Structure formats: structure tokens, C-alpha cells
């Protein structure tokens, strides 16, 4: 059983977003309201999975337009929690990002 999902940042999400298996897992976790943590460029995966429409998120600023175009409300904050989704901008935000994700896992 998978209790939560962490989508990494960096350039890996550019490849991950092309995997139907990855996108299917993200959609399944989101439907089940399981915690999903996403940092930096990981927002590309959320956008491609179609799970950000109407959600409030943050990310690395360079992909802000991609998330907005996918229907997200983008905010420039260290972390943003919207239901089962916790997002963060960059590695400097990791302490707050992990605190929020752990809180979601403990619910």
C-alpha cells in the first residue's frame, strides 16, 4: 500500500511527465486523497496529470506559467498546502516542505 507520494524537482520531472504510468499513479493518489508532495520543477508532473486545475500551488518560478495554464492558482510562498497536495518552490524550502508533508501523512 502506498501512503504518500513525493515528486522530485530538478530536471527529472521533464521525463517523468511523459510516463503514463507515473501520471496514472499521480491521478490515482489524488483521487484517493493520499498525500502528494511536489517540489521545484515537479509541478510539471502535476500539470501533465491534470490534478492542479482549481488548486493552489507553488513551484520553481520558471514553471509558474505552466501551472497557471493548467488551471492552478500559483503563489510565491515557501510551501502551499491545498487538501492532499503540498508544494514547495526550491531546495531552500525543504524543511518546511517536509514538515507539511509529514503532517499530511500523520492524518
N, CA, C and O atoms as CSV, one atom per row, in Angstrom:
chain,resi,resn,atom,element,x,y,z
A,1,UNK,N,N,0.845,-1.179,0.000
A,1,UNK,CA,C,0.000,0.000,0.000
A,1,UNK,C,C,0.893,1.245,0.000
A,1,UNK,O,O,1.868,1.316,0.749
A,2,UNK,N,N,0.565,2.192,-0.815
A,2,UNK,CA,C,1.304,3.454,-0.885
A,2,UNK,C,C,0.557,4.480,-0.040
A,2,UNK,O,O,-0.637,4.707,-0.237
A,3,UNK,N,N,1.268,5.100,0.903
A,3,UNK,CA,C,0.652,6.065,1.815
A,3,UNK,C,C,0.817,7.507,1.361
A,3,UNK,O,O,0.039,8.376,1.754
A,4,UNK,N,N,1.817,7.765,0.542
A,4,UNK,CA,C,2.078,9.116,0.069
A,4,UNK,C,C,3.052,9.077,-1.096
A,4,UNK,O,O,3.698,8.062,-1.354
A,5,UNK,N,N,3.142,10.193,-1.789
A,5,UNK,CA,C,3.969,10.274,-2.993
A,5,UNK,C,C,4.762,11.572,-2.962
A,5,UNK,O,O,4.210,12.639,-2.694
A,6,UNK,N,N,6.068,11.476,-3.239
A,6,UNK,CA,C,6.919,12.659,-3.360
A,6,UNK,C,C,7.385,12.756,-4.806
A,6,UNK,O,O,7.988,11.826,-5.342
A,7,UNK,N,N,7.099,13.887,-5.423
A,7,UNK,CA,C,7.547,14.143,-6.791
A,7,UNK,C,C,8.750,15.072,-6.695
A,7,UNK,O,O,8.627,16.188,-6.192
A,8,UNK,N,N,9.914,14.628,-7.170
A,8,UNK,CA,C,11.127,15.424,-7.011
A,8,UNK,C,C,11.175,16.620,-7.952
A,8,UNK,O,O,10.381,16.751,-8.884
A,9,UNK,N,N,12.130,17.475,-7.669
A,9,UNK,CA,C,12.362,18.623,-8.539
A,9,UNK,C,C,13.494,18.340,-9.509
A,9,UNK,O,O,13.749,17.191,-9.868
A,10,UNK,N,N,14.164,19.394,-9.924
A,10,UNK,CA,C,15.242,19.243,-10.899
A,10,UNK,C,C,14.675,18.999,-12.287
A,10,UNK,O,O,13.562,19.417,-12.604
A,11,UNK,N,N,15.466,18.312,-13.113
A,11,UNK,CA,C,15.037,18.075,-14.492
A,11,UNK,C,C,14.339,16.736,-14.686
A,11,UNK,O,O,13.763,16.497,-15.748
A,12,UNK,N,N,14.377,15.849,-13.679
A,12,UNK,CA,C,13.714,14.546,-13.802
A,12,UNK,C,C,12.229,14.675,-14.155
A,12,UNK,O,O,11.735,13.870,-14.944
A,13,UNK,N,N,11.498,15.648,-13.607
A,13,UNK,CA,C,10.076,15.756,-13.941
A,13,UNK,C,C,9.800,15.964,-15.431
A,13,UNK,O,O,8.715,15.634,-15.911
A,14,UNK,N,N,10.765,16.505,-16.156
A,14,UNK,CA,C,10.580,16.687,-17.594
A,14,UNK,C,C,10.407,15.334,-18.281
A,14,UNK,O,O,9.678,15.231,-19.267
A,15,UNK,N,N,11.072,14.296,-17.767
A,15,UNK,CA,C,10.923,12.933,-18.296
A,15,UNK,C,C,9.742,12.221,-17.641
A,15,UNK,O,O,8.986,11.513,-18.307
A,16,UNK,N,N,9.590,12.414,-16.328
A,16,UNK,CA,C,8.508,11.743,-15.607
A,16,UNK,C,C,7.141,12.090,-16.180
A,16,UNK,O,O,6.249,11.244,-16.230
A,17,UNK,N,N,6.980,13.332,-16.610
A,17,UNK,CA,C,5.671,13.769,-17.113
A,17,UNK,C,C,5.289,13.095,-18.426
A,17,UNK,O,O,4.140,13.188,-18.859
A,18,UNK,N,N,6.240,12.419,-19.059
A,18,UNK,CA,C,5.956,11.704,-20.309
A,18,UNK,C,C,5.591,10.242,-20.065
A,18,UNK,O,O,5.288,9.512,-21.009
A,19,UNK,N,N,5.620,9.816,-18.811
A,19,UNK,CA,C,5.316,8.427,-18.475
A,19,UNK,C,C,3.854,8.298,-18.063
A,19,UNK,O,O,3.429,8.875,-17.063
A,20,UNK,N,N,3.095,7.542,-18.837
A,20,UNK,CA,C,1.681,7.340,-18.495
A,20,UNK,C,C,1.544,6.604,-17.166
A,20,UNK,O,O,0.574,6.815,-16.438
A,21,UNK,N,N,2.514,5.737,-16.844
A,21,UNK,CA,C,2.476,5.031,-15.558
A,21,UNK,C,C,2.601,6.018,-14.402
A,21,UNK,O,O,1.876,5.914,-13.412
A,22,UNK,N,N,3.514,6.972,-14.526
A,22,UNK,CA,C,3.694,7.992,-13.485
A,22,UNK,C,C,2.444,8.861,-13.381
A,22,UNK,O,O,1.947,9.108,-12.282
A,23,UNK,N,N,1.943,9.320,-14.511
A,23,UNK,CA,C,0.754,10.181,-14.496
A,23,UNK,C,C,-0.448,9.438,-13.922
A,23,UNK,O,O,-1.247,10.016,-13.185
A,24,UNK,N,N,-0.574,8.162,-14.258
A,24,UNK,CA,C,-1.664,7.357,-13.711
A,24,UNK,C,C,-1.560,7.214,-12.206
A,24,UNK,O,O,-2.570,7.280,-11.505
A,25,UNK,N,N,-0.345,7.020,-11.699
A,25,UNK,CA,C,-0.137,6.920,-10.253
A,25,UNK,C,C,-0.518,8.225,-9.563
A,25,UNK,O,O,-1.185,8.210,-8.529
A,26,UNK,N,N,-0.098,9.344,-10.125
A,26,UNK,CA,C,-0.436,10.651,-9.543
A,26,UNK,C,C,-1.956,10.835,-9.519
A,26,UNK,O,O,-2.511,11.280,-8.514
A,27,UNK,N,N,-2.617,10.501,-10.603
A,27,UNK,CA,C,-4.089,10.637,-10.656
A,27,UNK,C,C,-4.765,9.733,-9.628
A,27,UNK,O,O,-5.705,10.145,-8.949
A,28,UNK,N,N,-4.278,8.500,-9.521
A,28,UNK,CA,C,-4.848,7.538,-8.571
A,28,UNK,C,C,-4.670,8.028,-7.130
A,28,UNK,O,O,-5.606,7.974,-6.332
A,29,UNK,N,N,-3.474,8.501,-6.804
A,29,UNK,CA,C,-3.203,9.014,-5.454
A,29,UNK,C,C,-4.079,10.225,-5.164
A,29,UNK,O,O,-4.586,10.376,-4.053
A,30,UNK,N,N,-4.253,11.074,-6.145
A,30,UNK,CA,C,-5.076,12.266,-5.958
A,30,UNK,C,C,-6.547,11.890,-5.748
A,30,UNK,O,O,-7.210,12.438,-4.868
A,31,UNK,N,N,-7.050,10.961,-6.554
A,31,UNK,CA,C,-8.448,10.500,-6.398
A,31,UNK,C,C,-8.688,9.916,-5.012
A,31,UNK,O,O,-9.755,10.098,-4.426
A,32,UNK,N,N,-7.674,9.207,-4.489
A,32,UNK,CA,C,-7.773,8.577,-3.171
A,32,UNK,C,C,-7.485,9.564,-2.037
A,32,UNK,O,O,-7.537,9.195,-0.864
A,33,UNK,N,N,-7.185,10.807,-2.384
A,33,UNK,CA,C,-6.877,11.855,-1.397
A,33,UNK,C,C,-5.651,11.507,-0.547
A,33,UNK,O,O,-5.552,11.909,0.613
A,34,UNK,N,N,-4.722,10.757,-1.140
A,34,UNK,CA,C,-3.465,10.426,-0.469
A,34,UNK,C,C,-2.524,11.619,-0.585
A,34,UNK,O,O,-2.588,12.352,-1.572
A,35,UNK,N,N,-1.648,11.832,0.403
A,35,UNK,CA,C,-0.723,12.961,0.351
A,35,UNK,C,C,0.213,12.895,-0.855
A,35,UNK,O,O,0.826,11.864,-1.132
A,36,UNK,N,N,0.305,14.012,-1.559
A,36,UNK,CA,C,1.225,14.165,-2.680
A,36,UNK,C,C,2.073,15.393,-2.394
A,36,UNK,O,O,1.548,16.491,-2.209
A,37,UNK,N,N,3.387,15.201,-2.360
A,37,UNK,CA,C,4.326,16.295,-2.130
A,37,UNK,C,C,5.101,16.541,-3.416
A,37,UNK,O,O,5.564,15.602,-4.063
A,38,UNK,N,N,5.234,17.790,-3.774
A,38,UNK,CA,C,5.847,18.138,-5.048
A,38,UNK,C,C,6.688,19.400,-4.866
A,38,UNK,O,O,6.210,20.399,-4.328
A,39,UNK,N,N,7.930,19.352,-5.313
A,39,UNK,CA,C,8.829,20.493,-5.141
A,39,UNK,C,C,9.461,20.882,-6.482
A,39,UNK,O,O,9.671,20.048,-7.363
A,40,UNK,N,N,9.751,22.161,-6.598
A,40,UNK,CA,C,10.534,22.697,-7.704
A,40,UNK,C,C,9.853,22.437,-9.057
A,40,UNK,O,O,8.696,22.811,-9.250
A,41,UNK,N,N,10.564,21.800,-9.986
A,41,UNK,CA,C,10.028,21.507,-11.316
A,41,UNK,C,C,9.058,20.322,-11.311
A,41,UNK,O,O,8.496,19.982,-12.352
A,42,UNK,N,N,8.859,19.697,-10.157
A,42,UNK,CA,C,7.911,18.589,-10.054
A,42,UNK,C,C,6.501,18.986,-10.448
A,42,UNK,O,O,5.690,18.131,-10.803
A,43,UNK,N,N,6.203,20.270,-10.390
A,43,UNK,CA,C,4.890,20.763,-10.791
A,43,UNK,C,C,4.531,20.409,-12.222
A,43,UNK,O,O,3.352,20.346,-12.568
A,44,UNK,N,N,5.540,20.176,-13.061
A,44,UNK,CA,C,5.271,19.734,-14.432
A,44,UNK,C,C,4.473,18.429,-14.424
A,44,UNK,O,O,3.562,18.246,-15.232
A,45,UNK,N,N,4.821,17.527,-13.506
A,45,UNK,CA,C,4.131,16.238,-13.425
A,45,UNK,C,C,2.679,16.448,-13.009
A,45,UNK,O,O,1.774,15.830,-13.569
A,46,UNK,N,N,2.459,17.315,-12.032
A,46,UNK,CA,C,1.087,17.604,-11.593
A,46,UNK,C,C,0.265,18.199,-12.728
A,46,UNK,O,O,-0.896,17.838,-12.922
A,47,UNK,N,N,0.873,19.112,-13.475
A,47,UNK,CA,C,0.165,19.743,-14.597
A,47,UNK,C,C,-0.188,18.709,-15.660
A,47,UNK,O,O,-1.315,18.685,-16.153
A,48,UNK,N,N,0.765,17.861,-16.013
A,48,UNK,CA,C,0.513,16.848,-17.039
A,48,UNK,C,C,-0.498,15.800,-16.582
A,48,UNK,O,O,-1.216,15.229,-17.403
A,49,UNK,N,N,-0.556,15.548,-15.282
A,49,UNK,CA,C,-1.528,14.588,-14.740
A,49,UNK,C,C,-2.924,15.197,-14.640
A,49,UNK,O,O,-3.906,14.486,-14.425
A,50,UNK,N,N,-3.004,16.509,-14.796
A,50,UNK,CA,C,-4.305,17.173,-14.755
A,50,UNK,C,C,-4.889,17.311,-13.365
A,50,UNK,O,O,-6.110,17.315,-13.206
A,51,UNK,N,N,-4.035,17.424,-12.348
A,51,UNK,CA,C,-4.550,17.482,-10.973
A,51,UNK,C,C,-4.434,18.861,-10.324
A,51,UNK,O,O,-4.693,18.997,-9.128
A,52,UNK,N,N,-4.053,19.882,-11.086
A,52,UNK,CA,C,-3.883,21.212,-10.475
A,52,UNK,C,C,-5.013,22.192,-10.779
A,52,UNK,O,O,-5.068,23.263,-10.176
A,53,UNK,N,N,-5.905,21.854,-11.690
A,53,UNK,CA,C,-6.993,22.789,-12.033
A,53,UNK,C,C,-7.792,23.125,-10.777
A,53,UNK,O,O,-8.320,22.242,-10.101
A,54,UNK,N,N,-7.871,24.434,-10.477
A,54,UNK,CA,C,-8.610,24.899,-9.312
A,54,UNK,C,C,-7.876,24.750,-7.995
A,54,UNK,O,O,-8.433,25.058,-6.941
A,55,UNK,N,N,-6.629,24.279,-8.033
A,55,UNK,CA,C,-5.844,24.078,-6.808
A,55,UNK,C,C,-4.865,25.229,-6.644
A,55,UNK,O,O,-4.471,25.864,-7.622
A,56,UNK,N,N,-4.475,25.492,-5.407
A,56,UNK,CA,C,-3.467,26.500,-5.104
A,56,UNK,C,C,-2.146,25.782,-4.891
A,56,UNK,O,O,-2.053,24.858,-4.083
A,57,UNK,N,N,-1.118,26.216,-5.625
A,57,UNK,CA,C,0.190,25.557,-5.592
A,57,UNK,C,C,1.307,26.596,-5.649
A,57,UNK,O,O,1.080,27.779,-5.899
A,58,UNK,N,N,2.522,26.104,-5.406
A,58,UNK,CA,C,3.725,26.874,-5.686
A,58,UNK,C,C,4.692,25.946,-6.415
A,58,UNK,O,O,4.446,24.745,-6.527
A,59,UNK,N,N,5.785,26.507,-6.908
A,59,UNK,CA,C,6.784,25.733,-7.649
A,59,UNK,C,C,7.988,26.631,-7.884
A,59,UNK,O,O,8.017,27.787,-7.459
A,60,UNK,N,N,8.978,26.078,-8.567
A,60,UNK,CA,C,10.069,26.911,-9.048
A,60,UNK,C,C,9.459,27.938,-10.000
A,60,UNK,O,O,8.618,27.593,-10.830
A,61,UNK,N,N,9.874,29.178,-9.884
A,61,UNK,CA,C,9.219,30.253,-10.625
A,61,UNK,C,C,9.235,30.051,-12.142
A,61,UNK,O,O,8.338,30.526,-12.838
A,62,UNK,N,N,10.240,29.354,-12.655
A,62,UNK,CA,C,10.354,29.166,-14.106
A,62,UNK,C,C,9.196,28.371,-14.705
A,62,UNK,O,O,8.942,28.470,-15.906
A,63,UNK,N,N,8.479,27.575,-13.880
A,63,UNK,CA,C,7.354,26.804,-14.425
A,63,UNK,C,C,6.003,27.362,-13.965
A,63,UNK,O,O,4.964,26.728,-14.149
A,64,UNK,N,N,6.029,28.525,-13.380
A,64,UNK,CA,C,4.805,29.183,-12.916
A,64,UNK,C,C,3.754,29.258,-14.020
A,64,UNK,O,O,2.597,28.904,-13.792
A,65,UNK,N,N,4.136,29.711,-15.207
A,65,UNK,CA,C,3.174,29.852,-16.306
A,65,UNK,C,C,2.562,28.514,-16.707
A,65,UNK,O,O,1.384,28.455,-17.060
A,66,UNK,N,N,3.352,27.433,-16.656
A,66,UNK,CA,C,2.829,26.106,-16.993
A,66,UNK,C,C,1.711,25.706,-16.030
A,66,UNK,O,O,0.689,25.160,-16.444
A,67,UNK,N,N,1.914,25.982,-14.753
A,67,UNK,CA,C,0.901,25.628,-13.760
A,67,UNK,C,C,-0.334,26.510,-13.884
A,67,UNK,O,O,-1.460,26.026,-13.768
A,68,UNK,N,N,-0.129,27.787,-14.115
A,68,UNK,CA,C,-1.266,28.695,-14.312
A,68,UNK,C,C,-2.062,28.272,-15.539
A,68,UNK,O,O,-3.292,28.244,-15.505
A,69,UNK,N,N,-1.363,27.941,-16.628
A,69,UNK,CA,C,-2.041,27.500,-17.851
A,69,UNK,C,C,-2.771,26.169,-17.663
A,69,UNK,O,O,-3.698,25.856,-18.409
A,70,UNK,N,N,-2.349,25.385,-16.663
A,70,UNK,CA,C,-3.029,24.122,-16.350
A,70,UNK,C,C,-4.198,24.341,-15.391
A,70,UNK,O,O,-4.866,23.389,-14.989
A,71,UNK,N,N,-4.439,25.605,-15.026
A,71,UNK,CA,C,-5.599,25.924,-14.195
A,71,UNK,C,C,-5.322,26.129,-12.728
A,71,UNK,O,O,-6.258,26.268,-11.941
A,72,UNK,N,N,-4.052,26.153,-12.334
A,72,UNK,CA,C,-3.710,26.330,-10.921
A,72,UNK,C,C,-3.691,27.799,-10.525
A,72,UNK,O,O,-3.504,28.685,-11.359
A,73,UNK,N,N,-3.886,28.031,-9.251
A,73,UNK,CA,C,-3.680,29.342,-8.639
A,73,UNK,C,C,-2.268,29.291,-8.053
A,73,UNK,O,O,-2.056,28.677,-7.007
A,74,UNK,N,N,-1.302,29.930,-8.717
A,74,UNK,CA,C,0.105,29.861,-8.309
A,74,UNK,C,C,0.419,30.963,-7.314
A,74,UNK,O,O,0.027,32.114,-7.511
A,75,UNK,N,N,1.129,30.614,-6.239
A,75,UNK,CA,C,1.551,31.591,-5.237
A,75,UNK,C,C,3.042,31.459,-4.985
A,75,UNK,O,O,3.586,30.355,-4.991
A,76,UNK,N,N,3.698,32.586,-4.764
A,76,UNK,CA,C,5.129,32.594,-4.459
A,76,UNK,C,C,5.302,32.503,-2.948
A,76,UNK,O,O,5.544,33.505,-2.275
A,77,UNK,N,N,5.172,31.276,-2.423
A,77,UNK,CA,C,5.313,31.018,-0.992
A,77,UNK,C,C,6.235,29.828,-0.795
A,77,UNK,O,O,6.393,28.992,-1.685
A,78,UNK,N,N,6.840,29.763,0.377
A,78,UNK,CA,C,7.746,28.666,0.716
A,78,UNK,C,C,7.076,27.305,0.495
A,78,UNK,O,O,7.630,26.433,-0.174
A,79,UNK,N,N,5.905,27.139,1.054
A,79,UNK,CA,C,5.106,25.936,0.831
A,79,UNK,C,C,3.643,26.335,0.723
A,79,UNK,O,O,3.212,27.343,1.282
A,80,UNK,N,N,2.893,25.527,-0.002
A,80,UNK,CA,C,1.447,25.717,-0.104
A,80,UNK,C,C,0.801,24.350,0.099
A,80,UNK,O,O,1.191,23.368,-0.533
A,81,UNK,N,N,-0.183,24.297,0.981
A,81,UNK,CA,C,-0.947,23.068,1.198
A,81,UNK,C,C,-2.363,23.314,0.703
A,81,UNK,O,O,-3.014,24.278,1.106
A,82,UNK,N,N,-2.831,22.438,-0.172
A,82,UNK,CA,C,-4.204,22.503,-0.680
A,82,UNK,C,C,-4.768,21.084,-0.623
A,82,UNK,O,O,-4.530,20.273,-1.519
A,83,UNK,N,N,-5.507,20.800,0.426
A,83,UNK,CA,C,-6.044,19.451,0.612
A,83,UNK,C,C,-4.929,18.443,0.792
A,83,UNK,O,O,-4.130,18.556,1.721
A,84,UNK,N,N,-4.871,17.451,-0.096
A,84,UNK,CA,C,-3.856,16.397,-0.018
A,84,UNK,C,C,-2.545,16.768,-0.714
A,84,UNK,O,O,-1.623,15.955,-0.766
A,85,UNK,N,N,-2.457,17.964,-1.236
A,85,UNK,CA,C,-1.308,18.381,-2.040
A,85,UNK,C,C,-0.465,19.408,-1.291
A,85,UNK,O,O,-0.972,20.437,-0.847
A,86,UNK,N,N,0.838,19.114,-1.154
A,86,UNK,CA,C,1.771,20.090,-0.586
A,86,UNK,C,C,2.842,20.361,-1.631
A,86,UNK,O,O,3.451,19.436,-2.169
A,87,UNK,N,N,3.066,21.649,-1.913
A,87,UNK,CA,C,4.048,22.035,-2.924
A,87,UNK,C,C,5.035,23.027,-2.330
A,87,UNK,O,O,4.718,23.759,-1.392
A,88,UNK,N,N,6.237,23.037,-2.892
A,88,UNK,CA,C,7.283,23.959,-2.455
A,88,UNK,C,C,8.068,24.429,-3.673
A,88,UNK,O,O,8.030,23.808,-4.735
A,89,UNK,N,N,8.786,25.547,-3.495
A,89,UNK,CA,C,9.466,26.193,-4.618
A,89,UNK,C,C,10.822,25.604,-4.965
A,89,UNK,O,O,11.107,25.347,-6.135
A,90,UNK,N,N,11.670,25.386,-3.949
A,90,UNK,CA,C,13.083,25.091,-4.218
A,90,UNK,C,C,13.715,24.374,-3.030
A,90,UNK,O,O,13.090,24.264,-1.975
A,91,UNK,N,N,14.958,23.881,-3.187
A,91,UNK,CA,C,15.613,23.158,-2.099
A,91,UNK,C,C,15.684,23.932,-0.776
A,91,UNK,O,O,15.620,23.317,0.289
A,92,UNK,N,N,15.811,25.239,-0.816
A,92,UNK,CA,C,15.838,26.015,0.427
A,92,UNK,C,C,14.562,25.840,1.242
A,92,UNK,O,O,14.559,26.079,2.449
A,93,UNK,N,N,13.482,25.427,0.591
A,93,UNK,CA,C,12.186,25.258,1.255
A,93,UNK,C,C,11.992,23.857,1.833
A,93,UNK,O,O,10.942,23.571,2.409
A,94,UNK,N,N,12.987,22.979,1.688
A,94,UNK,CA,C,12.831,21.585,2.109
A,94,UNK,C,C,12.397,21.396,3.561
A,94,UNK,O,O,11.520,20.567,3.803
A,95,UNK,N,N,12.954,22.112,4.549
A,95,UNK,CA,C,12.499,21.877,5.925
A,95,UNK,C,C,10.990,22.098,6.105
A,95,UNK,O,O,10.309,21.254,6.688
A,96,UNK,N,N,10.478,23.201,5.619
A,96,UNK,CA,C,9.038,23.476,5.740
A,96,UNK,C,C,8.229,22.492,4.898
A,96,UNK,O,O,7.164,22.041,5.318
A,97,UNK,N,N,8.731,22.162,3.722
A,97,UNK,CA,C,8.071,21.224,2.810
A,97,UNK,C,C,7.894,19.863,3.478
A,97,UNK,O,O,6.805,19.289,3.448
A,98,UNK,N,N,8.959,19.353,4.076
A,98,UNK,CA,C,8.893,18.047,4.726
A,98,UNK,C,C,8.000,18.081,5.967
A,98,UNK,O,O,7.273,17.121,6.224
A,99,UNK,N,N,8.041,19.162,6.735
A,99,UNK,CA,C,7.140,19.284,7.899
A,99,UNK,C,C,5.685,19.159,7.463
A,99,UNK,O,O,4.907,18.422,8.068
A,100,UNK,N,N,5.327,19.886,6.409
A,100,UNK,CA,C,3.942,19.858,5.925
A,100,UNK,C,C,3.565,18.474,5.397
A,100,UNK,O,O,2.457,17.998,5.643
A,101,UNK,N,N,4.475,17.833,4.679
A,101,UNK,CA,C,4.187,16.507,4.129
A,101,UNK,C,C,4.008,15.489,5.251
A,101,UNK,O,O,3.093,14.667,5.202
A,102,UNK,N,N,4.870,15.537,6.251
A,102,UNK,CA,C,4.757,14.612,7.385
A,102,UNK,C,C,3.431,14.813,8.112
A,102,UNK,O,O,2.801,13.843,8.533
A,103,UNK,N,N,3.008,16.059,8.259
A,103,UNK,CA,C,1.706,16.317,8.891
A,103,UNK,C,C,0.577,15.679,8.090
A,103,UNK,O,O,-0.342,15.102,8.671
A,104,UNK,N,N,0.633,15.774,6.769
A,104,UNK,CA,C,-0.398,15.140,5.937
A,104,UNK,C,C,-0.372,13.619,6.092
A,104,UNK,O,O,-1.424,12.981,6.153
A,105,UNK,N,N,0.820,13.044,6.154
A,105,UNK,CA,C,0.933,11.594,6.309
A,105,UNK,C,C,0.385,11.119,7.648
A,105,UNK,O,O,-0.122,10.002,7.750
A,106,UNK,N,N,0.482,11.958,8.673
A,106,UNK,CA,C,0.040,11.573,10.012
A,106,UNK,C,C,-1.460,11.710,10.225
A,106,UNK,O,O,-1.974,11.270,11.253
A,107,UNK,N,N,-2.170,12.305,9.284
A,107,UNK,CA,C,-3.629,12.474,9.431
A,107,UNK,C,C,-4.350,11.162,9.236
A,107,UNK,O,O,-5.577,11.112,9.323
